[in-house]
């Protein structure tokens, strides 16, 4: 049976949009690439409260697609500490010869930048509701979207949560909030580990002197924090964070999301490739989830470029090599983001002192600090 499309991408979030643009760059006929989304582009990001931390590698990738968002806040320095224990580490961008360690942008701003590029790319965008994978065989995959059925030679799944081949419930929820600091430090981001979970403050891309707060804690505590008025939440935030930036004053709504690790062991099943959150959902510590998903997309587009140029090339070997090439980066990143929030929240003094000593060692030794920072900036190759 003839395929309706060469490649169908399920999911219109940042990873799916980036995947579509990368593939279009190598496509003789971009209309043969379909991006299937549940809602039209302008509606997809409406009301989304998230801000996204993107590393230097992600900026290089998105700038190459002319899809870098207009509004971002630069992270020059990252300060990592542990509440109630000695030891801290400061990582600076000039240690690694990059203009910044990372950037913060609103989800809507990134979505808009990618959507504008998609509109000019010639890619077929089908916003007909959630899409599901149907039957597949050695030549392609059936996709069901609403009342429509279509077929593609290859499907890239980017939407939804990863299948729980490997899973961990952290017993934590993330409280997302916004706060202003009386003594802001431009270009600084803060990660403070507490016994309840990590508390991060990221420079806000749209509020002068503002910070995006990601407070990970027990579900009951998260519910209490969400229910507080702005004054009481500000008091709680200052008590948990400290006075490094003067007084923090919260404003606006607070949103709560449950946290868990979910990973697929294999990214390739027949002619279906899974990337981004559909392949791995990580703890938000260190802000690695989106960056890892974008590296998935970049690696897959490179792997598929020979097949796009000559579809007679066997696809199975290409997909197998792609999966093998991503294994080290995926599992290393998942391991780091899984270990950090658990190690600092054991409540056991010897382990917490050891974590403090590790932070101190990172701060004192560039030799120890450099491999970790480079992985967070660029990922790890096999």
N, C-alpha and C positions, 0 to 999 in steps of 0.2 A: 504494500500500500504506500502511496506517495505521502510524504509528510507535509503538513501544512506549513511547518517551520523547521529550520535547521536546528535551532536552539530555542528552548522556552525557559524563561527564568521565572520562578514562582516566588513572589515577594517583592514589594516596591519600596522597602526601606533603603537606607544608605548603602548597604552591601549589595543588594539586588540592583539598585540603580547604577552603582559603580561597575558591577559585573557587566551590565548591558552596554555601558559606554566603552569599556575595555574591549569587549567582543566586536562592537561596531567599528572600532578602529582598524580591525583586520578583515572586515567583511566586505565582499564585493557588492552584496545586496543587503543592507542593514534591515530592510523590511522583513527579511527571513529570520530575524531575531525577534522574539516576542517577550515582552515583560508583562506578566499577569499580576495585577494588583486588586486588592479588595475594594479600594476607593480611589477616586480621581486624585491626582497629585496635590492640588491645593488643599483638599480636605484631609489628606492623610496625616498632615503634621499639625492640624488645628488643635490647640489646647494641649499639646504634648509638653509636659513640664520639664523634660530632661535637658540638661546640658551635657555635652559630650567632650571628653578629653581625647585629643588626637596627638600622636607623637610626630616627630620630625619626618619619619618615613611616610606616614599617611599624608602629610602636607605635600611632600614631593609628588606622591601618586596623584592626588586630587588636582594639584596645580597643572600637572601634565595633561589632565583632562579639561582644563579651564573650568573646574568646578569647585574651586576653593571658595568658601563662604565669605561674604563681604565683612561680616562682623565677627571678630575673634578677639580673645584675650590671650596674650603671650604668657607662657610659663618659662621664666629664666632660671628659677631656683626652686628646688623641692626640699622642704624641711620635714624630716621624719622623726617622730619622738614617741615615747611610751609614757602614758600617764602614771605617775607615782613611782617611777623607776628611773635610774640613771641611764644615760646613753641616748645619743641622738646622732643623726646623720644629715648632712647638708650636701646636696648634689647640685652642681652649677653647670650651666650650659657651656661656659668657656673651657670646662675640663675636657670637652669632647668635640670642639671645633664645629659646633652647629649654632645657628642663630638663636635657637630656643630649644628647650627640652620638649616642649609641647605647646598645645594651644587648646583653648576652650571655646566652644561655640554652642549656640542653642540648636537643638534638634531641628527646629523649623527652619533655621537659617541654612543649615547644611542640606536639608531636604529641598528647599527652594533652589539652591544653586545647582544641585544635581538635576532637578526637574527641568530647569531652563535649558540645560545642555541636552537632556533627553528629547525635548520638544524639537530641537534642531538637528537631531541625529539621524532621523529616518527610521528609527526602531519602531516596531508595532507595539503600542501600549494598549492592553485590554483590561479596562477597569470594570469588571463585571461581577465582582464579588469574590469570595475565597475560592481558590483553585485546589483541586485534589488530583493526585496521581491515580490513574486507573491501571489497565492492563499494559504490560510491556513485553517485548520480545527482543530478538537479536538485532532488529533494525530500527526500533524506536519505542516511544512511550505515548500512551494515551493520557490526555489531561481533561478533566471535567471542571468547567467553570460555569456555575449557574446552570442554565439550560443548554449550554454549548459544550460540544466535544471537539477536541482538536488533537493533532498528533505532531510530535517533534522527534527528530532523530536523537536529540539529547535534551535532558532536563537538568537544570541547575536549581536546586531547592534552597531558598534563603529564608523562608518565612517560618514562623513557629518556633517552639522550644525544641531543643535537641532531644532525641530519644534517649531514655535512661539506661544505656548500656553501662555507663559509669555514673553514679549519682551520689550526692551528699546533701542532706538538709542541714544548713548551718544553724537552724534555730534562730535566725535573725531576719529582721525586716530592715529595709533602707528607708529612712525618712529624708525626703528631698525638700529643701527649704532655701530661702534667700535671706541674706543678712548683710547689713552694712557695718563696716568697722570704723571706729573713731580714729584709729591710727593705721590706715591700710598700708600695705607694703606692695607696691606695684610689681607684678611679675613673679610674685612668690605664691606657691601652692603648699598646703600643709596637710600632712597625713599623721594623725595622732591615734595611736593604738590604745584602747581602753579594755578593761576586762569584759565589757559588754559587746565590743566590736570596734572596728576602726571608724574614726571621725575625720572626714576630709573637708577642707575648705579650698575651693578653686576660684581663682579670679573670674568674676562674672563678665561676660562679653558685652553686656548691654547696660550695666549699672555702674556708674562711677563710684569707686570705693566699695563696691559690692562683691559678695562672694556667694557662690553656690555651695550649699551645705549638703553633704551626703553623710548621714549619721546612721551607722549600722548598729542595731541593738536588738534585744529580745522583743518578740512580737508584742507582749503586753506593754512594755515600755514604749515601743513605737506608737501604739494606740493612745497611750497617755500623752505623749508628745504631740501627736496630731490633734488631740482634743483641746490642748491648752490654748489660751489666748496668746497674742503676740508678746505681751509683757512677760508672762510666765515662761513661755518657750525661750525667750531671750535670756532670762535668768538661768534656766537650765543649761542653755548652750554655753554661756560664759563660765558656768561652774565646771562643765565637762572639758572645755577647751583651754581656758586660762586667759592671760592678759597680754599675750605677745602682740596683739593688734589693738590694744585698748579695749573698748567696750563694743560688743557685737549686738546689733539691734535687728531683730528679725521682722520681716514684713511679708504680706501675701499669704497665699495658701500653702499648706504642706501636703505632700503626697507620699504614700507608703507603698512599697513594693516588697514582696517576699524574695528571699535570696536562697539560691541553691546551685549546686554544680550539677550539670547534666551534659554528658558527652556521648557521642556515637564513637564506637571503636573504629569503624570504617567509614570513610567519606564517600566511597563508591560502591554502588550496588547495581550491577548491570549498566544501563544507560542513564542512571540517575546519580548525580553528584550533589552532595550536601555541603554547604559552606556557611560561614557566619553563625548566627545564633541557632540555626537549624542543625548545625554540626556540634556546637559547643556553647553552652550558657555558663558564664563564669561569675564568680564573686566580683563585685565592682572595685575591690581594692586595687590600687595602681592604675585603674582605668584602662585595662587591656582588651576588653571584649571587642569593641569596634575595630581597634587596630589589628587584632588577630583576624577578624573577618575580612578586612580589606586586604590583608596579605594573602588570605585564601583566594580572593578574587583575582589579585594580580598574578599569582602563581598559576591559576587555572587558565587565565587568558593567554599566558605565555605558552602553556602546554598545548592549548587547542589551536594556536595559530597555524601550524603546519596542516592540520586537518581542515581548517577553514579554507585554506588555499587549495587543498587537494582532498576532497571528501572521500576519495577511494582509499586513502590510507586507513588501515585498521585502527579503530578507535579504542579497542580494549587495552592495548599496550600503552597508549597515551594516558588513559585514565589511571591505569595501575601505577605508572611512573609518577603521575601527579600526586596520588595518595601517599606514595612512599616519600616524596619530597616534602610533604607537609607534616609528616609524623613527628619529627623532632621538635619543630616549632610549636605545634599544638600541645604536645604533652609537657614540654618544658614550661610553657606559659600557664597552662592549667595547673601544673604542680606548684608553681610559685604563688599564684593567686589563691590556691587552696591552702597552702601551708601558712602563709603570713597571718591571716585573720584568726586561725586556730591556735598557732603557737603563742601569740600575744594575749590570748584570752583564756588560758588554761586555769588561771587563779592559783597556780602553783608557783611559789616564790622562786625556787631554783631555776625553773624554765624561764620565767619572766626576767630574772637577772641575766640569764644566758642570752636572751634576746637583746637586752640592753647592751651587753658586752659586744654582741654582733653588730649592733648599730654603731657603737663607738669604733670598732675595728674598721667598718666601712668608711666612717668619717675620717679616720686617720690615715688610711691606706688607699691611695689611688689604684694600686694593683688589684685590691679586692673590689673596689667600687666600680671600676671600669667595665668588667664583663656584665655585671648586673644592669648597669645603666645602658650599655649598648644593646642588650636584649630588649629592654623596655623601649628604646628608641627605634630599633630596626627589626626586632625579632631575631630568630635564630635559624640559620640554614642547616640543612641536613649534612 
